[in-house]
Amino acid sequence: MKKKVSLGIALTFMLTLTACGGAANSGSAESQTHAQTPSHYPLTIQNYTKAEGGTTWEKKDQVFDKAPERIMANTRPAAELLLHLGLADKIAGVGANFGAPDKAVEAEYAKLNILSDEYVGKEVTLGTNPDLVFGRGGLFDNADWGVGTVDTLNDMGIKTYVLESSVTGGTYDSIYRDIENLGEIFSVQDKAELFIKELKERQEAITSKLAGITEEKTFAYLHISDPKEVNVYAAHDETFFNDAFKMVKLDNIFKDETGEVSVETLIGADPDVLIIPNWDTYDGSNANKLKEALYANPKLSSMKAIKNKQIYAVDYNYMFGYGYNTIDGMEMLAQEMYPDLFK
């Protein structure tokens, strides 16, 4: 990517992740259908909505009389998921074109209508003439960086699908339910089942490799792009993020912290591992430079993670894209942390 967007991501990070927050009132989404007709439709999928400026996601049904024909995907990972289900010809536009590419669908992705390297607003979204807006929940907002609220889009006759994984309460298992629902919506159940099987096998492979690791290590996430910064993000409501790291037996030491976390609190908590974002794919600060600066920071010198050289960089989309490709990031992290187990 030629355009540097890490600064824009950093500026909107707290706002858009907060927009993702707010637990769904009654647990995980389950797809429900009306009495099945030979044509499979009409189909009712239980999904989510959130009031403008609200913090709580409520369940809201989306009724499909047929498979959508024009999909606006609000992030790269959302578009890549659609590609895995064979829906390239239905993708009308893609926002937030950043993050590590999925090599399996990279050639197809390159042919899509990329709307922006950054988050896109409602005007750009509507310019694709979508009949479905799909993707990360925190971007369903009427703000400049949002595609429009679910209710606003629905009132205009446009269907929506908020990834369950991106709603507070979501976990990596939510991805499987999202894929199942997409299989139903687009009547591509066979492809959905095969993709779920592939992802579950990869997740089980990580579990098997790390079976001998009996204790979880603690970690803290530093959301930084400037080597001079030490900015802790507690990720209290980020249930998908926290669940994903459990794949590699890492436990967020600040997951129960609801306020800001100071550098002094970080030093006192003394986690085993520090995780930083890998901005390399955004032409931002090199991850190695960030690591070097943290290791050389005298204020942090007493920490275990500094002494033991336990700082790891993970691509932003693997952590906060709420997508299937988080498994890519966890595979890479597991191999980096425990190389002897992956020989």
Backbone torsions as a table, in degrees:
resi	resn	phi	psi	omega
1	MET	NA	129.9	-175.7
2	LYS	-83.6	-27.2	-175.0
3	LYS	-89.9	133.2	178.9
4	LYS	-81.0	116.1	-177.6
5	VAL	-119.8	2.8	-178.1
6	SER	-60.6	-36.2	179.1
7	LEU	-63.6	-44.3	178.9
8	GLY	-62.3	-39.5	178.0
9	ILE	-63.7	-44.4	-178.7
10	ALA	-61.6	-40.5	-177.7
11	LEU	-68.2	-34.5	-177.8
12	THR	-96.5	-3.3	-173.1
13	PHE	-56.4	-56.7	-175.2
14	MET	-64.0	-39.2	-178.6
15	LEU	-65.1	-48.3	-175.7
16	THR	-74.0	-32.4	177.6
17	LEU	-72.0	-36.4	175.5
18	THR	-62.2	-37.1	178.3
19	ALA	-63.1	-26.8	177.5
20	CYS	-72.0	-21.8	-169.6
21	GLY	-73.4	174.5	-178.2
22	GLY	99.2	111.5	-174.8
23	ALA	-69.1	145.8	172.9
24	ALA	-65.8	142.3	-171.3
25	ASN	-63.3	-32.7	-172.6
26	SER	-137.7	48.8	168.4
27	GLY	84.4	-163.1	-174.1
28	SER	-72.9	154.3	-180.0
29	ALA	-75.0	143.1	173.1
30	GLU	-129.8	137.8	179.2
31	SER	-78.6	138.2	177.7
32	GLN	-128.3	144.3	178.8
33	THR	-125.6	150.2	170.5
34	HIS	-70.0	174.5	177.4
35	ALA	-51.7	124.7	-173.2
36	GLN	-68.7	134.4	174.4
37	THR	-104.4	162.5	179.3
38	PRO	-54.7	-27.7	-178.0
39	SER	-89.1	2.5	176.4
40	HIS	80.3	-23.6	-178.6
41	TYR	-112.8	157.7	4.1
42	PRO	-70.8	150.3	-176.2
43	LEU	-127.7	131.0	177.1
44	THR	-110.2	122.7	178.2
45	ILE	-113.7	127.6	177.9
46	GLN	-80.1	121.3	-178.0
47	ASN	-134.9	-147.1	-170.4
48	TYR	-136.0	157.6	170.0
49	THR	-145.7	158.8	177.1
50	LYS	-144.4	134.5	-179.7
51	ALA	-64.2	148.5	176.7
52	GLU	-55.7	123.8	-178.7
53	GLY	79.6	-1.2	-179.5
54	GLY	-81.6	173.8	-179.0
55	THR	-122.6	-8.0	-175.3
56	THR	-114.8	128.2	175.2
57	TRP	-82.8	132.0	176.1
58	GLU	-108.5	152.5	175.5
59	LYS	-72.9	140.4	177.0
60	LYS	-148.3	128.4	179.8
61	ASP	-74.4	144.4	169.7
62	GLN	-118.3	123.5	-177.1
63	VAL	-105.0	124.3	-178.0
64	PHE	-112.2	117.6	175.5
65	ASP	-80.9	-18.8	177.6
66	LYS	-160.4	171.4	177.1
67	ALA	-69.8	134.1	176.7
68	PRO	-58.1	149.5	-178.1
69	GLU	-108.0	-23.5	-177.1
70	ARG	-133.9	109.2	-176.1
71	ILE	-108.0	130.3	168.7
72	MET	-99.9	118.1	177.9
73	ALA	-98.0	123.8	-170.8
74	ASN	-83.9	-2.6	173.3
75	THR	-146.0	164.8	176.8
76	ARG	-59.9	-49.5	-179.6
77	PRO	-58.8	-34.1	178.2
78	ALA	-63.6	-43.0	179.2
79	ALA	-65.8	-41.3	-179.1
80	GLU	-63.6	-35.3	176.1
81	LEU	-62.0	-43.7	178.7
82	LEU	-61.6	-36.7	178.9
83	LEU	-63.8	-38.1	178.9
84	HIS	-64.6	-20.9	179.4
85	LEU	-98.1	9.6	175.9
86	GLY	76.1	29.8	-173.0
87	LEU	-109.7	25.1	-176.7
88	ALA	-55.1	-41.1	-175.4
89	ASP	-71.0	-8.7	-179.4
90	LYS	-101.5	-5.7	-176.5
91	ILE	-84.9	113.1	-175.8
92	ALA	-88.9	-20.8	-179.2
93	GLY	-175.1	154.6	-178.2
94	VAL	-133.6	128.5	174.5
95	GLY	-101.2	172.3	175.4
96	ALA	50.2	60.6	-177.0
97	ASN	-81.9	71.9	176.0
98	PHE	-143.9	163.7	179.5
99	GLY	110.5	164.4	179.9
100	ALA	-62.9	132.0	-179.2
101	PRO	-74.5	151.0	170.7
102	ASP	-86.2	108.5	-175.4
103	LYS	-57.7	-29.5	-176.8
104	ALA	-65.4	-26.8	-178.1
105	VAL	-125.8	16.2	-174.2
106	GLU	-61.7	-40.5	-179.1
107	ALA	-65.0	-42.2	178.0
108	GLU	-66.8	-40.7	-178.7
109	TYR	-61.0	-38.1	-177.9
110	ALA	-61.6	-20.6	-178.6
111	LYS	-89.6	-5.5	-175.7
112	LEU	-78.0	164.3	176.9
113	ASN	-81.4	95.7	-178.6
114	ILE	-84.1	118.8	-174.0
115	LEU	-82.4	-36.0	-178.0
116	SER	-168.6	155.0	172.3
117	ASP	-75.4	-15.4	-177.9
118	GLU	-116.5	-178.1	177.9
119	TYR	-63.2	145.3	-178.4
120	VAL	-113.0	153.1	-178.7
121	GLY	-90.4	-178.7	-175.1
122	LYS	-65.7	-37.4	-178.8
123	GLU	-61.8	-45.5	178.8
124	VAL	-65.8	-40.2	178.6
125	THR	-59.3	-48.9	-178.4
126	LEU	-67.2	-24.3	178.3
127	GLY	-65.3	-16.6	176.6
128	THR	-85.4	-2.5	-178.8
129	ASN	53.0	54.9	-175.7
130	PRO	-79.9	152.4	165.5
131	ASP	-108.4	-1.6	172.0
132	LEU	-148.3	129.1	170.5
133	VAL	-108.1	128.3	-166.2
134	PHE	-134.3	140.9	170.3
135	GLY	140.0	-147.9	-171.9
136	ARG	-64.9	130.4	-173.9
137	GLY	-62.0	-40.0	-176.6
138	GLY	-62.8	-15.1	-179.5
139	LEU	-93.6	-1.7	175.0
140	PHE	-85.0	83.3	-174.9
141	ASP	-151.9	155.9	179.2
142	ASN	-87.9	3.2	176.2
143	ALA	-67.5	170.1	-177.2
144	ASP	-57.7	-31.2	-177.2
145	TRP	-91.7	3.3	-174.4
146	GLY	-109.2	153.7	-178.1
147	VAL	-83.4	-1.3	-174.4
148	GLY	110.0	149.7	178.3
149	THR	-71.1	160.1	177.1
150	VAL	-56.4	-47.9	-176.9
151	ASP	-65.2	-39.1	178.2
152	THR	-61.0	-47.4	-179.3
153	LEU	-66.2	-42.9	179.8
154	ASN	-62.3	-37.8	179.1
155	ASP	-65.2	-21.2	177.2
156	MET	-91.4	4.9	178.6
157	GLY	85.4	14.1	-179.0
158	ILE	-103.6	125.8	177.7
159	LYS	-72.8	156.9	178.4
160	THR	-134.1	152.3	169.7
161	TYR	-140.4	111.0	176.4
162	VAL	-90.3	124.5	178.0
163	LEU	-59.2	124.3	177.7
164	GLU	-58.8	-32.8	-180.0
165	SER	-60.9	-23.9	-175.8
166	SER	-95.0	2.0	177.5
167	VAL	-99.7	140.9	179.3
168	THR	-55.8	131.2	-171.3
169	GLY	107.3	-17.4	178.9
170	GLY	-71.0	150.4	176.5
171	THR	-135.0	-177.6	177.0
172	TYR	-64.2	-30.4	176.3
173	ASP	-62.2	-24.5	177.0
174	SER	-61.0	-30.2	177.3
175	ILE	-58.1	-40.6	-179.0
176	TYR	-64.8	-39.0	177.6
177	ARG	-69.3	-37.0	176.6
178	ASP	-61.5	-43.3	-179.9
179	ILE	-65.8	-40.7	176.3
180	GLU	-59.1	-45.1	-179.6
181	ASN	-63.4	-42.0	177.7
182	LEU	-63.9	-36.6	175.7
183	GLY	-58.7	-40.4	178.3
184	GLU	-70.2	-46.7	-175.9
185	ILE	-59.4	-41.5	-175.9
186	PHE	-102.3	6.4	179.2
187	SER	54.5	46.1	176.5
188	VAL	-125.2	47.4	-174.6
189	GLN	-58.5	-38.4	-178.3
190	ASP	-62.8	-44.2	179.0
191	LYS	-66.1	-37.6	178.4
192	ALA	-63.1	-44.1	-179.7
193	GLU	-63.6	-40.9	179.7
194	LEU	-66.1	-39.3	-179.6
195	PHE	-69.3	-40.5	176.2
196	ILE	-60.2	-43.3	179.7
197	LYS	-60.2	-43.7	179.8
198	GLU	-62.0	-45.5	-178.6
199	LEU	-66.8	-40.5	179.7
200	LYS	-65.1	-36.9	177.8
201	GLU	-64.8	-38.8	178.3
202	ARG	-68.0	-40.1	178.2
203	GLN	-64.9	-41.6	178.8
204	GLU	-65.9	-31.2	178.7
205	ALA	-66.0	-40.2	176.6
206	ILE	-63.0	-46.2	179.7
207	THR	-58.2	-42.4	-179.5
208	SER	-65.1	-44.3	-178.8
209	LYS	-62.9	-36.0	-175.9
210	LEU	-96.9	12.4	-175.9
211	ALA	-58.7	-30.4	-178.7
212	GLY	-79.7	-9.1	177.3
213	ILE	-84.0	107.9	-170.7
214	THR	-90.8	-18.7	-178.1
215	GLU	-121.5	137.9	174.7
216	GLU	-75.1	141.9	170.3
217	LYS	-91.8	153.0	175.4
218	THR	-91.6	151.8	176.6
219	PHE	-141.9	160.2	170.2
220	ALA	-128.9	145.8	179.7
221	TYR	-102.0	125.3	176.5
222	LEU	-105.4	113.6	-179.8
223	HIS	-90.1	92.5	-174.9
224	ILE	-135.2	149.2	171.4
225	SER	-131.5	-6.8	179.4
226	ASP	-112.4	125.5	-179.2
227	PRO	-56.8	-21.1	-179.1
228	LYS	-84.4	-8.1	-176.0
229	GLU	-90.2	151.0	165.4
230	VAL	-137.9	89.1	-174.1
231	ASN	-115.7	112.4	-177.3
232	VAL	-89.1	131.3	172.5
233	TYR	-111.7	117.0	-174.0
234	ALA	-68.1	-30.9	-179.9
235	ALA	57.6	39.8	-177.2
236	HIS	-57.9	-46.9	-177.4
237	ASP	-91.9	3.4	-176.2
238	GLU	-86.8	74.8	-174.5
239	THR	-67.4	-34.7	177.3
240	PHE	-65.2	-47.1	178.3
241	PHE	-56.7	-50.5	-177.1
242	ASN	-66.7	-37.5	178.6
243	ASP	-68.0	-39.6	-178.5
244	ALA	-59.6	-42.8	-177.8
245	PHE	-69.2	-19.4	175.7
246	LYS	-66.7	-21.4	175.4
247	MET	-58.0	-32.9	-178.6
248	VAL	-107.4	21.5	174.6
249	LYS	59.1	44.8	173.2
250	LEU	-116.8	135.4	-178.8
251	ASP	-119.0	123.2	-179.5
252	ASN	-65.2	113.1	-175.3
253	ILE	-66.6	-19.3	-178.5
254	PHE	-109.9	18.3	-174.9
255	LYS	-63.5	-21.5	178.9
256	ASP	-100.2	5.8	-178.8
257	GLU	-88.2	119.7	-176.1
258	THR	-94.1	-16.7	-179.5
259	GLY	-103.5	-169.2	177.0
260	GLU	-71.5	150.3	179.5
261	VAL	-112.4	119.2	-179.2
262	SER	-82.0	164.9	176.1
263	VAL	-62.5	-37.2	178.5
264	GLU	-62.7	-38.7	177.5
265	THR	-67.0	-39.2	177.1
266	LEU	-59.3	-47.9	-178.6
267	ILE	-63.1	-40.7	179.5
268	GLY	-67.1	-37.5	179.6
269	ALA	-70.3	-33.5	174.5
270	ASP	50.7	61.5	178.8
271	PRO	-65.2	157.4	-179.8
272	ASP	-68.6	-32.5	-170.9
273	VAL	-134.5	146.3	170.7
274	LEU	-115.8	133.4	177.0
275	ILE	-110.8	132.3	176.1
276	ILE	-124.8	157.3	177.2
277	PRO	-75.5	141.5	174.0
278	ASN	-92.4	105.3	-177.7
279	TRP	-91.6	5.6	-175.1
280	ASP	-52.1	-39.7	-176.2
281	THR	-73.7	-5.7	178.3
282	TYR	-109.9	14.2	-176.4
283	ASP	58.5	28.4	179.9
284	GLY	-96.3	-156.7	-178.1
285	SER	-62.4	134.7	179.6
286	ASN	-67.5	134.3	-176.8
287	ALA	-59.7	-36.4	179.7
288	ASN	-64.7	-36.0	177.7
289	LYS	-67.1	-38.2	177.4
290	LEU	-64.0	-44.0	178.6
291	LYS	-61.0	-47.4	-178.8
292	GLU	-57.7	-41.6	-179.6
293	ALA	-65.9	-39.9	179.4
294	LEU	-68.8	-42.2	178.7
295	TYR	-63.4	-31.3	-177.4
296	ALA	-90.1	-5.0	-177.3
297	ASN	-72.3	112.7	-176.0
298	PRO	-62.6	-27.1	-179.3
299	LYS	-67.1	-26.1	-177.1
300	LEU	-99.4	2.6	-168.7
301	SER	-61.9	-22.1	-178.9
302	SER	-82.8	-9.6	-173.7
303	MET	-76.5	143.0	178.6
304	LYS	-57.3	-43.1	-176.2
305	ALA	-62.9	-30.5	178.6
306	ILE	-77.4	-48.0	-179.0
307	LYS	-62.0	-38.0	-175.2
308	ASN	-95.1	7.3	179.6
309	LYS	54.4	54.1	-176.8
310	GLN	-115.0	54.9	172.4
311	ILE	-111.6	129.2	-177.8
312	TYR	-128.6	139.4	179.3
313	ALA	-102.1	132.7	-179.6
314	VAL	-128.2	134.3	-179.9
315	ASP	-55.0	139.1	-177.8
316	TYR	-52.3	-45.9	-176.9
317	ASN	-67.4	-25.9	176.6
318	TYR	-69.9	-23.3	-179.7
319	MET	-99.0	-42.2	-172.0
320	PHE	-125.2	21.7	173.4
321	GLY	-92.9	-12.1	177.2
322	TYR	55.2	34.8	-174.0
323	GLY	-118.3	172.2	178.3
324	TYR	-58.1	-31.9	-173.4
325	ASN	-74.5	0.8	169.1
326	THR	-56.8	-29.0	178.2
327	ILE	-61.9	-33.1	176.1
328	ASP	-59.6	-47.8	-179.0
329	GLY	-63.7	-39.9	-179.3
330	MET	-70.6	-34.8	174.9
331	GLU	-62.2	-46.9	-179.7
332	MET	-62.6	-42.5	-178.7
333	LEU	-66.2	-42.2	178.5
334	ALA	-60.5	-42.7	-179.9
335	GLN	-66.6	-35.8	-179.8
336	GLU	-73.6	-37.6	-178.8
337	MET	-76.4	-35.6	-175.2
338	TYR	-129.9	62.6	-175.2
339	PRO	-58.3	-32.8	-178.1
340	ASP	-65.7	-25.8	-178.9
341	LEU	-81.4	-8.4	-176.1
342	PHE	-117.6	18.2	178.5
343	LYS	-75.4	NA	NA
